[in-house]
Amino acid sequence: MLFPTIDFAVFFGIVFVLNWLLAPFPRRWKLFILLASYVFYAWWDWRFIFLLAASTVATTLGGVLVHRARSMPEPERRPLLGRFARPTLRGLPGARLYLVATIVVELGLLGWFKYYGFLAVSVDNAFHHLGLSPPLELLNITLPVGISFFTFMGLSYVIDIFRGKLEPSSPLDVAVFVAFFPHLDSGPIVRGAELLPQIHRSHRRNPRHIDFPRAAYLIFGGLFKKIVLSSYVSSAIVDPVFGNPNLHSAPEILFAIWGYAVQIYCDFSGYTDIAIGCALLLGFRFPENFNSPYTARSLQDFWRRWNMTLSFWLRDYLYIPLGGSQGGSRWTLYRNLMITMVLGGLWHGAAWTFVSWGALHGIGQCVGHYRRQRRVARGLPAADDRPLAVAWQRFATFQFVCLGWVFFRATSFGNAWAILERLFTAWGQPAPLVRLPVLLAIAFGIGVQYVPRGFSARVQEVFSRLGPVLQGTSLAAVLLVITTMGPPGVAPFIYFRF
């Protein structure tokens, strides 16, 4: 069920009313919102609700077993052996065993549905390259929508219990946490410590305290970014150029690459804005997921602004456990960065182009760390804050990110190399796709990220002062503009396939 559709509007209208009618009755509300979330997920394919249920059971059971093992007494000695007996750690090793088992189950489900085809085809190609006939039967497995997102949410819940940062919740609360429909399809990745306390206190929500101006700003802004900007740039230049780069000139290639940067930003941030806004209307707050990523001054800064809930997840549950930047040699740091970014690329898609995209960002971050260390070693600040230097850092970072988007968007390495080759060899040719509306859309999609954050707060403040009639009229006018400027129908969000 896509957000910008009549189906979802009707669905959410019903859920919104019943959500607040049942709010004073916690158990009824949780059962209702769980049912609504499963209906929402079943809209894509009803068979995958069993996968969602299996992931929820693994998360719930893993959390309980890990917590029980951690709660067992610390070192105990066998009384018959006295003080010479070796202590047996009954708590932590058992908890670690249950944690590993839960991770294996969760990642096993993710691996089967998302990576079986990738691995099977890679092995098949390797055998054929060696002149052998592999004993493999390739299966056609459908990728469930949002599996990467609810899998990572479940893992963070169990890992946080293992680390002692979270207490296990009731099975019903965990089921609501995993399946809560605003974040279910494409994030943001909300952690247990962020959402479960709100679920526990769900009966204390008050409809009078809804932050309606912010919710409206996020939802309608997200609709504009998705339906108008993302869809237009995609159909006007990105899809034609990436579909057959050999037919297009270098200027068209260049603006298609920049256009894809705008498309994926507007598509993904638009979705999460709508998700955060819908959650606000239901009385829940999700973490921010984008913070003007194309204003970043380095790749490290970019990943602190782009898909922030995933970036922080990879940092806290992969990069830091590997050792992060603490201790060890410079090469240990580089190794940890490369592992994190390559696996982050693989998380996005089961293809070597995504692996290369992650590796490219890993190399870029290693170079960035090296340069900062060299500056500090020479007694200089880690970053040059002079205006011209800042402008250059932002420009260079954006171009590097766009280079990565070529591999992210390309259907194959051949397609990516064709794009890059034409970018350098096809100058001086006509560029009919580079039209004024395309230029304005790309410039707006990038330039809006340089608008001060206080601007949105002022818009919401002005909107909040309007009466209900003027608020409704304003939103109707914005919706009319969106539907008029947008294409017929709504394309699926890019991140649904991740």
C-alpha positions as CSV (number, residue, x, y, z in Angstrom):
1,M,0.0,0.0,0.0
2,L,1.7,3.2,-1.2
3,F,1.4,6.3,0.9
4,P,0.3,8.7,-1.9
5,T,-2.8,6.7,-2.8
6,I,-6.5,6.8,-2.1
7,D,-6.2,3.3,-0.6
8,F,-3.8,4.6,2.0
9,A,-5.8,7.8,2.6
10,V,-8.9,5.7,3.4
11,F,-6.9,3.2,5.5
12,F,-5.2,5.9,7.5
13,G,-8.4,7.8,8.1
14,I,-10.0,4.7,9.7
15,V,-6.9,4.0,11.7
16,F,-6.6,7.6,12.8
17,V,-10.1,7.6,14.3
18,L,-9.9,4.2,15.9
19,N,-6.4,4.9,17.2
20,W,-7.7,7.8,19.3
21,L,-10.9,6.1,20.3
22,L,-9.0,3.1,21.6
23,A,-6.1,5.1,23.1
24,P,-7.5,4.9,26.7
25,F,-7.6,1.1,26.5
26,P,-4.0,-0.1,26.0
27,R,-4.5,-3.7,25.2
28,R,-7.4,-3.0,22.8
29,W,-5.3,-0.3,21.1
30,K,-2.3,-2.6,20.7
31,L,-4.3,-5.4,19.2
32,F,-6.0,-3.0,16.9
33,I,-2.8,-1.3,15.7
34,L,-1.1,-4.7,15.3
35,L,-4.0,-5.9,13.1
36,A,-4.0,-2.6,11.1
37,S,-0.2,-3.0,10.6
38,Y,-0.6,-6.6,9.3
39,V,-3.4,-5.5,7.0
40,F,-1.1,-2.8,5.7
41,Y,1.7,-5.2,5.1
42,A,-0.6,-7.9,3.6
43,W,-1.7,-5.3,1.0
44,W,1.5,-6.1,-0.9
45,D,1.4,-9.9,-0.6
46,W,-0.6,-11.6,2.2
47,R,1.9,-14.5,2.3
48,F,4.6,-12.4,3.8
49,I,2.7,-11.7,7.0
50,F,4.0,-15.1,8.1
51,L,7.6,-13.9,7.5
52,L,6.9,-10.7,9.6
53,A,5.4,-12.9,12.3
54,A,8.4,-15.3,12.2
55,S,10.8,-12.3,12.6
56,T,8.7,-11.0,15.5
57,V,8.7,-14.4,17.3
58,A,12.5,-14.6,16.8
59,T,12.9,-11.1,18.2
60,T,10.6,-11.7,21.2
61,L,12.0,-15.1,22.1
62,G,15.6,-14.0,21.6
63,G,15.1,-10.9,23.9
64,V,13.6,-13.1,26.6
65,L,16.3,-15.7,26.5
66,V,19.1,-13.2,26.4
67,H,17.7,-11.3,29.4
68,R,17.2,-14.5,31.4
69,A,20.7,-15.6,30.8
70,R,22.1,-12.2,31.7
71,S,20.1,-12.3,34.9
72,M,21.7,-15.5,36.1
73,P,24.2,-15.3,38.9
74,E,27.8,-14.3,38.1
75,P,30.6,-16.8,38.8
76,E,29.6,-19.9,40.8
77,R,31.9,-22.5,42.1
78,R,31.3,-26.2,42.6
79,P,31.1,-26.7,46.4
80,L,32.8,-30.1,46.3
81,L,35.9,-28.6,44.7
82,G,36.2,-25.7,47.1
83,R,38.3,-22.7,46.4
84,F,40.4,-24.5,43.8
85,A,37.5,-25.0,41.4
86,R,37.4,-22.9,38.2
87,P,34.5,-20.4,38.1
88,T,31.8,-21.0,35.5
89,L,30.3,-17.9,34.0
90,R,26.6,-18.8,33.8
91,G,25.3,-15.5,32.7
92,L,27.2,-13.8,29.8
93,P,28.2,-16.8,27.7
94,G,24.7,-18.2,27.7
95,A,23.3,-14.8,26.8
96,R,25.9,-14.6,24.0
97,L,24.8,-18.0,22.7
98,Y,21.1,-16.9,22.6
99,L,22.1,-13.6,20.9
100,V,24.1,-15.4,18.2
101,A,21.2,-17.8,17.7
102,T,18.8,-14.9,17.2
103,I,21.2,-13.1,14.8
104,V,21.5,-16.3,12.8
105,V,17.8,-16.8,12.6
106,E,17.1,-13.1,11.7
107,L,19.9,-12.8,9.2
108,G,19.1,-16.3,7.8
109,L,15.6,-15.1,6.9
110,L,17.0,-11.9,5.4
111,G,19.7,-13.9,3.5
112,W,17.3,-16.4,2.0
113,F,14.8,-13.9,0.7
114,K,17.3,-11.1,-0.3
115,Y,20.6,-12.7,-1.1
116,Y,19.9,-16.3,-2.2
117,G,19.6,-15.2,-5.9
118,F,22.7,-13.0,-5.7
119,L,24.8,-15.8,-4.2
120,A,23.4,-18.5,-6.5
121,V,23.9,-16.5,-9.6
122,S,27.5,-15.5,-8.5
123,V,28.4,-19.2,-7.9
124,D,26.7,-20.2,-11.1
125,N,28.7,-17.6,-13.1
126,A,31.9,-18.7,-11.3
127,F,31.4,-22.4,-12.3
128,H,30.6,-21.4,-15.9
129,H,33.8,-19.2,-16.0
130,L,35.8,-22.3,-15.0
131,G,34.0,-24.4,-17.6
132,L,32.1,-26.5,-15.1
133,S,28.4,-27.3,-14.8
134,P,27.2,-26.3,-11.4
135,P,24.8,-28.6,-9.6
136,L,22.6,-25.6,-8.8
137,E,18.9,-25.0,-9.4
138,L,18.2,-21.3,-9.4
139,L,15.0,-20.4,-7.7
140,N,12.9,-17.3,-8.3
141,I,12.4,-15.8,-4.8
142,T,10.3,-12.7,-4.3
143,L,11.9,-10.0,-2.1
144,P,9.5,-9.0,0.7
145,V,9.0,-5.3,1.1
146,G,10.8,-3.8,4.0
147,I,12.5,-7.0,5.2
148,S,15.9,-5.2,5.7
149,F,14.2,-2.6,7.9
150,F,12.2,-4.7,10.3
151,T,15.1,-7.2,10.5
152,F,17.5,-4.5,11.7
153,M,15.0,-3.2,14.2
154,G,14.6,-6.7,15.6
155,L,18.4,-7.2,15.9
156,S,18.9,-3.8,17.6
157,Y,16.2,-4.8,20.2
158,V,17.9,-8.1,21.1
159,I,21.5,-6.6,21.0
160,D,20.4,-3.7,23.3
161,I,19.0,-6.3,25.8
162,F,22.3,-8.2,25.7
163,R,24.2,-4.9,26.4
164,G,21.9,-4.2,29.3
165,K,20.5,-1.0,27.7
166,L,17.0,-2.3,27.4
167,E,14.6,-4.5,29.4
168,P,12.5,-7.0,27.4
169,S,8.9,-6.0,26.7
170,S,5.8,-8.0,26.5
171,P,5.2,-10.1,23.3
172,L,2.4,-7.8,22.3
173,D,4.5,-4.7,22.7
174,V,7.3,-6.2,20.7
175,A,4.9,-7.3,18.0
176,V,3.6,-3.7,17.7
177,F,7.2,-2.3,17.8
178,V,8.3,-4.5,14.8
179,A,5.2,-4.2,12.7
180,F,4.1,-0.6,13.4
181,F,3.0,0.4,9.9
182,P,4.4,3.9,9.5
183,H,8.0,2.6,9.5
184,L,7.3,-0.9,8.2
185,D,8.0,-0.6,4.5
186,S,11.0,1.6,4.3
187,G,12.0,2.9,7.7
188,P,13.2,4.9,9.5
189,I,14.9,2.2,11.5
190,V,13.4,3.0,15.0
191,R,15.1,1.3,18.0
192,G,13.4,-0.3,20.9
193,A,14.6,2.4,23.3
194,E,13.0,5.1,21.0
195,L,9.6,3.4,20.3
196,L,8.8,0.9,23.0
197,P,8.5,3.5,25.9
198,Q,6.0,5.3,23.7
199,I,4.1,2.1,23.2
200,H,4.2,1.4,27.0
201,R,2.7,4.9,27.5
202,S,0.3,4.7,24.6
203,H,-2.7,5.2,26.9
204,R,-1.3,8.6,28.1
205,R,-1.4,10.1,24.6
206,N,-3.7,13.1,24.2
207,P,-5.2,14.1,20.8
208,R,-5.1,17.7,21.9
209,H,-1.3,17.5,22.0
210,I,-0.9,16.4,18.4
211,D,1.8,18.5,16.7
212,F,-0.5,19.0,13.7
213,P,1.5,21.8,12.0
214,R,4.7,19.7,12.0
215,A,2.8,16.6,10.8
216,A,1.2,18.5,8.0
217,Y,4.5,20.1,7.0
218,L,6.2,16.7,6.8
219,I,3.4,14.9,5.0
220,F,2.7,17.5,2.4
221,G,6.4,18.3,1.9
222,G,7.1,14.6,1.5
223,L,4.3,14.2,-1.0
224,F,5.7,17.2,-3.0
225,K,9.2,15.7,-3.0
226,K,8.0,12.3,-4.1
227,I,5.2,13.0,-6.5
228,V,6.5,16.2,-8.1
229,L,10.2,16.4,-7.9
230,S,11.3,12.8,-7.8
231,S,8.9,11.6,-10.4
232,Y,9.5,14.5,-12.8
233,V,13.3,14.2,-12.7
234,S,13.1,10.5,-13.0
235,S,10.9,10.5,-16.1
236,A,12.4,13.6,-17.7
237,I,16.1,12.7,-17.7
238,V,17.2,10.0,-15.3
239,D,15.4,6.9,-16.7
240,P,16.0,7.7,-20.4
241,V,19.8,8.3,-19.9
242,F,20.5,5.4,-17.5
243,G,18.3,3.2,-19.7
244,N,20.5,3.7,-22.8
245,P,23.5,6.0,-22.1
246,N,25.0,5.4,-25.5
247,L,22.3,7.5,-27.1
248,H,23.0,10.6,-25.0
249,S,25.5,13.4,-24.8
250,A,27.8,14.2,-22.0
251,P,25.7,17.2,-20.7
252,E,22.7,14.8,-20.5
253,I,24.8,12.3,-18.7
254,L,26.0,14.9,-16.2
255,F,22.6,16.3,-15.5
256,A,21.1,12.7,-15.3
257,I,23.6,11.9,-12.6
258,W,22.8,15.1,-10.7
259,G,19.2,14.4,-11.3
260,Y,19.4,10.9,-9.8
261,A,21.0,12.5,-6.7
262,V,17.9,14.7,-6.4
263,Q,15.5,11.8,-7.3
264,I,16.8,9.4,-4.6
265,Y,16.9,12.1,-2.0
266,C,13.4,13.3,-2.7
267,D,12.1,9.8,-3.0
268,F,13.6,8.4,0.2
269,S,13.4,11.5,2.4
270,G,9.9,12.1,1.1
271,Y,8.8,8.7,2.2
272,T,10.3,9.0,5.7
273,D,8.9,12.5,6.1
274,I,5.4,11.1,5.4
275,A,6.1,8.2,7.8
276,I,7.2,10.6,10.6
277,G,4.2,12.8,9.9
278,C,1.7,9.9,10.1
279,A,3.3,8.7,13.3
280,L,3.0,12.2,14.8
281,L,-0.7,12.2,13.9
282,L,-1.1,8.9,15.8
283,G,0.8,10.4,18.8
284,F,4.3,8.9,18.2
285,R,7.7,10.5,17.5
286,F,10.2,8.9,15.2
287,P,13.8,9.9,14.9
288,E,14.9,12.3,12.1
289,N,16.3,10.5,9.1
290,F,17.7,13.2,6.8
291,N,19.5,16.4,7.6
292,S,20.4,18.3,4.4
293,P,22.8,15.6,3.2
294,Y,24.0,17.4,0.1
295,T,25.4,20.2,2.3
296,A,27.9,17.8,3.8
297,R,31.6,18.9,3.9
298,S,33.0,15.3,3.9
299,L,31.8,11.8,3.4
300,Q,31.8,11.3,7.2
301,D,29.5,14.3,7.4
302,F,27.4,13.0,4.6
303,W,26.7,9.8,6.5
304,R,25.7,11.7,9.6
305,R,23.0,13.4,7.5
306,W,21.9,10.7,5.0
307,N,19.6,7.9,6.1
308,M,20.7,8.7,9.6
309,T,18.9,5.8,11.4
310,L,20.8,3.3,9.2
311,S,24.1,5.1,9.5
312,F,23.9,5.2,13.3
313,W,22.7,1.6,13.3
314,L,25.8,0.5,11.3
315,R,28.0,2.6,13.6
316,D,26.6,1.3,16.9
317,Y,26.1,-2.4,15.9
318,L,28.9,-3.0,13.4
319,Y,31.6,-0.4,13.2
320,I,32.1,0.2,17.0
321,P,32.0,-3.6,17.9
322,L,34.7,-4.1,15.2
323,G,36.8,-1.6,17.2
324,G,35.8,1.6,15.5
325,S,38.5,4.2,15.6
326,Q,39.7,3.4,19.1
327,G,43.1,1.8,19.6
328,G,44.9,-0.3,17.0
329,S,46.7,0.9,14.0
330,R,45.6,3.2,11.2
331,W,45.1,0.1,9.1
332,T,42.7,-1.4,11.6
333,L,40.6,1.8,11.4
334,Y,40.6,1.5,7.6
335,R,39.6,-2.2,7.8
336,N,36.7,-1.4,10.1
337,L,35.5,1.4,7.8
338,M,35.7,-0.8,4.7
339,I,33.9,-3.7,6.3
340,T,31.1,-1.4,7.5
341,M,30.7,0.4,4.2
342,V,30.9,-2.7,2.1
343,L,28.3,-4.5,4.2
344,G,26.2,-1.2,4.2
345,G,26.3,-1.3,0.4
346,L,25.3,-5.0,0.4
347,W,22.4,-4.2,2.7
348,H,21.1,-1.8,0.1
349,G,20.9,-4.4,-2.6
350,A,22.0,-7.9,-3.6
351,A,24.3,-7.0,-6.5
352,W,28.0,-6.3,-7.1
353,T,27.1,-2.7,-8.1
354,F,25.9,-2.0,-4.5
355,V,29.0,-3.7,-3.1
356,S,31.2,-1.4,-5.2
357,W,29.1,1.6,-4.2
358,G,29.8,0.7,-0.5
359,A,33.5,0.1,-1.2
360,L,33.8,3.4,-3.0
361,H,32.3,5.2,0.1
362,G,34.6,3.2,2.3
363,I,37.7,4.2,0.3
364,G,36.5,7.8,0.4
365,Q,36.1,7.7,4.1
366,C,39.6,6.2,4.6
367,V,41.1,9.0,2.5
368,G,39.1,11.5,4.5
369,H,40.4,10.1,7.8
370,Y,44.0,10.1,6.5
371,R,43.8,13.8,5.4
372,R,42.3,14.8,8.8
373,Q,45.0,13.0,10.7
374,R,47.7,14.6,8.5
375,R,46.3,18.1,9.2
376,V,46.2,17.4,13.0
377,A,49.7,16.1,12.9
378,R,50.8,19.4,11.3
379,G,49.1,21.3,14.1
380,L,46.2,22.4,11.9
381,P,42.5,22.1,12.7
382,A,40.9,18.9,11.4
383,A,38.9,20.9,8.9
384,D,39.5,24.2,7.1
385,D,36.6,26.5,8.0
386,R,37.4,29.4,5.6
387,P,34.4,30.2,3.4
388,L,36.0,29.2,0.1
389,A,37.4,26.0,1.6
390,V,33.9,25.1,3.0
391,A,32.4,25.8,-0.5
392,W,35.0,23.6,-2.1
393,Q,34.5,20.8,0.5
394,R,30.7,20.8,-0.2
395,F,31.2,20.8,-3.9
396,A,33.8,18.0,-3.9
397,T,31.7,15.9,-1.5
398,F,28.6,16.2,-3.6
399,Q,30.4,15.2,-6.8
400,F,31.9,12.2,-5.0
401,V,28.5,11.2,-3.7
402,C,27.1,11.5,-7.3
403,L,29.9,9.3,-8.6
404,G,28.7,6.7,-6.1
405,W,25.1,7.1,-7.2
406,V,26.2,6.0,-10.7
407,F,27.0,2.5,-9.4
408,F,23.9,2.6,-7.1
409,R,21.5,3.4,-10.0
410,A,23.2,1.4,-12.8
411,T,21.7,-2.0,-13.7
412,S,25.2,-3.5,-14.2
413,F,28.8,-2.6,-14.3
414,G,28.6,-2.3,-18.0
415,N,25.8,0.2,-17.7
416,A,27.9,2.2,-15.1
417,W,31.0,2.2,-17.2
418,A,29.0,3.3,-20.2
419,I,27.6,6.2,-18.2
420,L,31.1,7.3,-17.1
421,E,32.7,6.8,-20.5
422,R,30.0,9.0,-22.2
423,L,30.5,11.6,-19.5
424,F,34.1,12.2,-20.7
425,T,33.8,11.5,-24.4
426,A,30.4,12.8,-25.6
427,W,30.9,16.5,-25.2
428,G,29.9,18.8,-28.1
429,Q,26.8,16.8,-28.9
430,P,23.1,18.0,-28.7
431,A,21.5,17.7,-25.3
432,P,17.7,17.9,-25.9
433,L,16.9,16.5,-22.4
434,V,18.7,19.3,-20.6
435,R,15.7,21.7,-20.6
436,L,14.9,24.6,-18.3
437,P,12.3,22.7,-16.2
438,V,14.9,19.9,-15.6
439,L,17.5,22.4,-14.5
440,L,15.0,24.2,-12.2
441,A,13.9,20.9,-10.6
442,I,17.5,19.8,-10.0
443,A,18.5,23.2,-8.7
444,F,15.5,23.3,-6.4
445,G,16.1,19.8,-5.1
446,I,19.7,20.6,-4.1
447,G,19.2,24.3,-3.2
448,V,16.3,23.7,-0.7
449,Q,18.8,21.8,1.5
450,Y,20.6,25.1,2.1
451,V,17.5,26.8,3.4
452,P,18.1,27.5,7.2
453,R,16.3,25.0,9.4
454,G,14.5,27.8,11.2
455,F,12.5,28.5,8.0
456,S,10.4,25.3,8.4
457,A,9.8,26.2,12.0
458,R,8.5,29.7,11.0
459,V,6.3,28.1,8.4
460,Q,4.8,25.7,10.9
461,E,4.3,28.6,13.4
462,V,2.4,30.7,10.8
463,F,0.3,27.7,9.8
464,S,-0.5,26.9,13.5
465,R,-1.9,30.4,13.9
466,L,-4.5,29.9,11.1
467,G,-7.9,28.8,12.0
468,P,-9.2,25.3,11.0
469,V,-10.9,26.7,7.9
470,L,-7.8,28.4,6.6
471,Q,-5.6,25.4,7.5
472,G,-7.9,23.1,5.5
473,T,-8.0,25.5,2.6
474,S,-4.2,25.8,2.6
475,L,-3.7,22.1,2.6
476,A,-6.3,21.6,-0.1
477,A,-4.5,24.1,-2.3
478,V,-1.1,22.4,-1.7
479,L,-2.7,19.0,-2.5
480,L,-4.2,20.5,-5.7
481,V,-0.8,21.8,-6.8
482,I,0.8,18.4,-6.1
483,T,-1.7,16.4,-8.0
484,T,-1.7,18.9,-10.9
485,M,2.1,18.9,-11.2
486,G,2.6,15.2,-10.6
487,P,2.3,12.5,-13.2
488,P,-0.7,10.1,-13.3
489,G,-0.2,7.2,-10.9
490,V,2.5,6.8,-8.3
491,A,5.8,4.9,-8.8
492,P,6.9,2.7,-5.9
493,F,9.5,4.2,-3.6
494,I,13.1,3.3,-4.5
495,Y,13.9,2.0,-1.0
496,F,11.0,-0.5,-1.1
497,R,13.4,-3.0,-2.7
498,F,15.9,-2.8,0.1
